[in-house]
Amino acid sequence: MSSSFHASTVDRLGAWIAQGNVMPGQSLKVEAALGEEFGVSRTVIREAIKTLVAKGLLEVGPKVGTRVLPVRNWNLFDPQVVGWLAAKGLPQSFVLDLLDLRRAIEPMAVRWACERATPEQIAGIQAAYVRLEASVADQVDYNVADQRFHEAVLAASHNQLIEQMLPALGALLAISFEVSSAVPGELGRTLPLHKDLADAIANRDSARGVWACMSLIENAGEVITRSRQPPLKISMKWLPVCDQRFKLAEGPFWDHTHQALYWVDIAGFRALRLNEGKVCFWQFNEPVSAFIPTHSGDALVTLASGVYRLDLDSPSSQPALRLLCAADPVAGNRANEARCDRHGRLWLGTMQNNLDDQGGDLPLERRSGGLFRIDGQASVTPLLAGQGIVNTLLWPADGASVLTADTLDGVIYRYPIHADHSLGERQLWAAEHPRGAPDGSAMDAQGFVWNARWGGGCLIRFAPDGSVDRVIELPVSHPTSCVFGGPQMSTLFVTSARPAEGALELDGYVIQAQLVNKNKELAMLSRHGIRSLCCAAVATAILGMSAGVSAADKVKIGFLVKQAEEPWFQTEWAFAEKAGQEHGFEVIKIAVPDGEKTLSAIDSLAANGAKGFVICPPDVSLGPSIVAKAKANDMKVMAVDDRFVDAKGKFMEDVPYLGMAAFEVGQKQGAAMATEAQNRKWDWKETYAIINTYNELDTGKKRTDGSVDALKKAGLPEDHILFAPQKTLDVPGSMDSTGAALPKLPAAAKNL
């Protein structure tokens, strides 16, 4: 019997079993019958069965004959077995386990690769990325190149066990890539993360490498989960933010630093701000479409006659305005959509004016609108002409394109942004939908677009490839736009219009609803997402929200941390540098372990031309000294993680602060763990949770307290929660503490 003949029979018989032709617990036909069915001799079948017994698919015993075993007994690290299962279609539980395996192995392998990779291996990883980039247009070629890229990274870890597992891990990775890359547009979206990973290994930057690796894994998880779920329709509890009703509320903007909501009533000629429960307004004599605060303390307002700076201290009935520019030269047009990009430049969409002097409706008779970009020195660059009604202005994370809707066309377009900042050829991104026309939008931390549907009574959440992810029902018939806000960026604000006839009870109000915890399906701000938003918020707060900074200037911002050797701060630095690359500023990283070095570092930043700095201070009581030193050097300052206190021990409320709601973050983690257990149909009586703790840090203790609180509320018995104190805050410290706790679990325990 030739080896190839034997291998062929093993492959055919194994695939036949994996397809479910014989269920677990059932016996195979006798050898003679199987031989006849497969066209081979009894001897060949007998030898194939021996091989499948070794792979865990079969067992042979007296009286029961040859019986198929449950999948859990199969050797899932055998590439051939994995291939048989994949051909059938993998169950969700297998895919989730595969992602868990990647989370457990790949980040540590990346860290070791950053430390141990030889120059030849680094060159090999870079070459693998080049092949990956070249194959992005072909999914099959891309998947093969992706597998080779990750195998090269794993090999560079110089871990003997991982190297021996490479054939099996390669097969498992191939499945993960095949499933996640099947979503249109996904290949190009993950390419920059692969570049980050390759460059991090080349630069021996383990923090950045681990971040890129985890981002790739979590992105794959999101795509796989989304691809296996039909679009969802979800209802939420909506309430007005105030008792005022408007004809055409639009342009919501959230100021995270001051926890304030800005919006306009276009037809009422008003700009409004809600802060600490109080609504302020400024009345104009012409339509106003956007109201955006700047870091200078004033605000931008886009009126029909031009873009102005508004003095927020001026009276509501006599707003003090200073003309910035008149962007659109077409007579009879007015401003509509306006948003600032990551460089602080204002993008303005215009349309034919459809309002009379009293805010009444006028007919739309022409497509005379345009799209303009206003740079730091108030210079105007025309980008598009002949537009109907420009709505939605959003930039995906890579900054390589802009998404914008034309409500008259009923679709959302994508325009590539060239190196010279001009726009490329228009591409259809989201097609027409029966639920209304596209109006304004917001983008969440995962890159999904939440689009208000004019006349459709809903929001549609579009995936990054433009496919419909879900529909969110609204109690208003004509939503106009939306924005995320609140202390945890977990409140969704929606503006709406009030039609002349058939208005619903809440039409014309600005409404709000909570997304996190109360609606677990919409808890889209994962731990990574929150951190990404925090870094972006730091950049925005330092640079300003509007045309105060020219994109051509290289702004320098300091990032001072108290324990630079700790992985947490290494990760924060990595995110800050990523934000700097995206937003066009330079990050100056300085370790400040004590007060003397802190004050010296501020002087050093000033000497290097830094405009400001963010700091996690070694002692929060240094706050007054830090602020005084910053003012003396004419620098802006923001506290992160730890909040400044004054001489009386009270928080310095006037210093911008960006921190983590640690207990609430822990609750989200605990709720996610509970949801995962429920998805897997685990019995709480058999389920345990190992909680890694580091109580020396207040934020760490609050996070673990939050996780425990959520798990107990979900029904996990308190005595099923095991605490594993960490000696260090790095990944090995976490693995060591978890390893010490595992023997304490019952033999049949299911561990979260």
C-alpha angles and dihedrals in degrees: 000000000000120000092235091053090050092047091050092052092047090051094048095045093045093050090046091055093044089053088064100251087137117029125222111278093026124109127240122240117269115280094256093054092046091048090053092048093050095037096240137108127270089251092058091048091048092053092046090052090053089055092048090049088056090051091053098247097110142029126199121210142155116277094003096063117200110347132188114240126217115270091251087070094053119102099254090182090065107099091212093054091048089051092053092051093046091052089059095047120266120253118240091249091059093050091049091050089049091054090049089052091051091050090052098047113023102058092053090045089052091050091052091045090055088054102036111026114124120228088254092053092048089052089048092052091049090049090049089054091051089054089047092052092048093053099049092111093060118059096201094049090043093054091052092047090046091053091049091049094054092042089055090052092049092048090052090061089079090216110144095210093050090047091053090048093051097102091052094040089049091056092047092047090051090058093049092049093046092053098042097042093053089083110095113253094014096112096061092042094060096041094089090054090054088051090051090051095049092047092046091056091047090051094042089239103150096175092056092042094052090047092052091046094050090046090055092049095046091046089053089050093052093048094047092048092047094047091055096050128074118232109284129221110211131183123205138187109264127192132177115255090218139001094255120107123205138198096224114005110184148151103045113196127183120214102202095186094059097025090235133144120218126192142146140229099221096192092040091053091230137132115203138192129195115201127162091346095307123114119211124183142189119210121216133183096233138041116294119198107177138027115190125172119223131211088245089072098253128086141235118240123187110214130177089259097049148296115306140182111235123209102225091203092060120104117274092236094046108035114191108231133185118193113240098177145320100235104179115059094189111111114232095027126118136196118266122161119025130173137158120237126219091275094058093253119141118233113200128193119196138191141181107292107257098180130084126217091279096046093260122146123271124190120261107236107163145029097237100137126119144188120238137180119214114201133203097281093047092259112153124221116191110220107170137014136187094045125157108209113341112213134160120033113192135152121210116230096265091059090222096119145019127228117215134163132218105207092199090058092045094225142094118237133204120215120191113229112225126215090260088054093249119131124254130218116314117257128192108245105168120017129217116294130198091234100081135286125302116266128161124342147195129209121222129213092271094055095255117143120228105203125192111226112218107221091001100092094224150070119245117210108212122200118234089266092056097255120134111263099176146330121240112202118223134199090228127078099212112036111181107188145333142212138188118240147138128100092298096032086245099120119092116210119196127190121207144186129235112228119216092241134030095015118177121231094262099035109128095024128112103237135191140198136181117245105184124075095348090065106029093182088062098045089121098155100093120183089266091047093053092049091050091051091047092054091048090049091053091052093046094048092051097042097040132239101265148024094321094107128050116227089223092062117088102224117202121213126182123224111197121187132180099221108030092172093063117099091229092062092040087058092048090051090049091052091046091053090049089051088049092055091048096044098037103247134118121241118216108200119205131171113224109185094166143019097263093054090045095058091041090051091055090055089048091052091051091051089053092053098253115167094210145325144230118221143189097200125218088227123021091210088070087075098105092047092048092049092047091050091048092051091048089056094041092242132143119235136198128183119222130193095351120052124224118247127199129229090282093053094252123135114264097238094185093063113086109244132192114190142153122257088226099186092048091047088052090050090054091051091049092047090050090052091050092048090051091052091049092048088055090047093237118173111236088223089066098034126097134178127212110206116198109215137194103176093174086084117064093212090050093053092047091052094051090044089054092049092050091048092054094046093050091048089051090057105263108145113248092233089057091066113091121192119217112191114214121221092200134023097233130096095264088053090053093047092048094051092046091048091053091052099046096077088059091066121095114258095253096039121135107221125211 
